[in-house]
């Protein structure tokens, strides 16, 4: 029976087919294995590259967050400094304003005092001129020429006495 099978065409076709498959299978398997290994390596490289990029991104994110915190602190310091400077400027402006108001009040009081003195002097001058004019008018009306001459002589004598002392 075994020998009978050896003499049949089908057996030899089967043997040839198995040899053919064996001969073709080994190079095809090597080619497939090589292609699969290359694809696996390519995927590993992609994964490694992606992990490297992820790590770099995380480091960059950490640096950005750190810088953001530093910037926030700088902004807070700047705001604090600005508030202090504004406070100082406001105090200076307020004190300067008070000082200017005080000076202007003093100047206004001085002007009022000067205007009062000027007004008093004008009133005195007017009263004096009015009194003199009235006295002259009265003297002109009531004194005759002889009495006028006596009054002039009496005034000259009084001036001489004042000058000699």
C-alpha positions in Angstrom: 0.0 0.0 0.0 2.7 2.4 0.8 4.5 1.4 -2.3 1.4 1.8 -4.3 1.0 5.3 -3.1 4.6 6.1 -4.1 3.8 5.2 -7.7 0.8 7.4 -8.0 0.9 10.8 -9.6 -1.1 12.4 -6.9 1.5 11.4 -4.3 4.3 13.0 -6.3 2.2 16.1 -6.9 1.6 16.2 -3.2 5.4 15.8 -2.5 6.2 18.3 -5.2 3.7 20.7 -3.8 5.1 20.3 -0.2 8.6 20.8 -1.5 7.4 23.8 -3.5 5.7 25.2 -0.5 8.7 24.5 1.7 11.1 26.1 -0.8 8.8 29.2 -1.3 7.7 29.4 2.3 11.1 29.9 3.7 12.1 32.9 1.6 8.5 34.3 1.8 8.6 33.8 5.6 12.0 35.6 5.7 10.7 38.4 3.5 7.5 38.7 5.7 9.5 38.5 8.9 11.9 41.1 7.6 9.0 43.4 6.5 7.3 42.8 9.8 10.5 43.5 11.8 11.0 46.7 9.8 7.5 47.7 10.4 7.8 46.9 14.1 11.1 48.9 14.3 9.4 51.8 12.4 6.5 51.7 14.9 9.0 51.5 17.9 10.9 54.5 16.4 7.6 56.4 16.0 6.7 55.5 19.6 10.1 56.6 20.9 9.9 59.8 18.9 6.4 60.5 20.2 7.6 59.8 23.8 10.6 62.1 23.3 8.3 64.8 21.9 5.9 64.3 24.8 8.8 64.6 27.3 10.1 67.7 25.6 6.5 69.1 25.6 6.1 68.4 29.3 9.5 70.1 30.0 8.4 73.0 27.9 5.1 73.2 29.7 6.8 73.1 33.0 9.2 75.9 31.9 6.2 77.9 30.6 4.3 77.5 33.9 7.4 78.4 35.8 7.9 81.5 33.7 4.2 82.3 34.0 4.5 82.2 37.8 7.6 84.4 37.6 5.8 86.9 35.4 2.8 86.9 37.8 5.1 87.6 40.7 6.8 90.4 38.6 3.4 91.9 37.8 2.4 91.8 41.4 5.6 93.5 42.4 5.2 96.1 39.7 1.6 96.7 40.8 2.6 97.0 44.4 5.4 99.4 43.4 3.0 101.5 41.3 0.5 101.6 44.1 3.2 102.9 46.5 4.4 105.5 44.0 0.8 106.6 43.4 0.3 106.9 47.1 3.4 109.0 47.5 2.5 111.2 44.5 -1.0 111.7 46.0 0.4 112.6 49.4 2.9 115.0 47.8 0.2 116.5 45.6 -2.1 116.8 48.6 0.6 118.5 50.7 1.6 120.8 47.8 -2.1 121.7 47.3 -2.5 122.5 51.0 0.7 124.6 50.9 -0.5 126.5 47.8 -3.9 127.1 49.4 -2.1 128.4 52.5 0.2 130.6 50.5 -2.7 132.0 48.5 -4.7 132.6 51.7 -1.7 134.5 53.1 -1.4 136.5 49.9 -5.1 137.2 49.8 -5.0 138.4 53.5 -2.0 140.6 52.7 -3.9 142.0 49.7 -6.9 142.6 51.9 -4.8 144.3 54.6 -3.1 146.5 51.9 -6.4 147.4 50.3 -7.8 148.3 53.8 -4.7 150.5 54.5 -5.1 152.1 51.1 -8.8 152.7 51.6 -8.1 154.1 55.1 -5.4 156.4 53.7 -7.7 157.5 50.9 -10.5 158.2 53.5 -8.0 160.1 55.7 -6.7 162.0 52.7 -10.2 162.9 51.6 -11.2 163.9 55.1 -8.1 166.0 55.5 -8.6 167.7 52.2 -12.3 168.2 53.0 -11.4 169.6 56.4 -8.7 171.9 54.9 -11.1 173.1 52.2 -13.8 173.7 54.9 -11.3 175.5 57.2 -10.1 177.6 54.2 -13.7 178.3 53.2 -14.6 179.3 56.8 -11.5 181.4 57.2 -12.1 183.2 53.9 -15.7 183.9 54.9 -15.2 185.0 58.5 -11.7 186.6 58.6 -10.9 189.9 57.1 -7.5 190.7 55.7 -6.0 192.0 58.9 -7.0 188.9 60.9 -5.6 186.8 58.1 -2.2 188.6 58.3 -2.2 188.2 62.1 -2.9 184.5 61.7 -0.1 184.1 59.2 2.4 185.9 61.4 1.4 183.8 64.4 1.9 180.6 62.3 5.4 181.8 61.2 6.4 182.5 64.9 5.2 179.0 65.9 7.2 177.4 63.0 10.3 179.4 64.2 9.9 178.0 67.7 9.5 174.4 66.5 12.6 174.8 64.2 14.8 176.2 67.0 14.1 173.2 69.2 
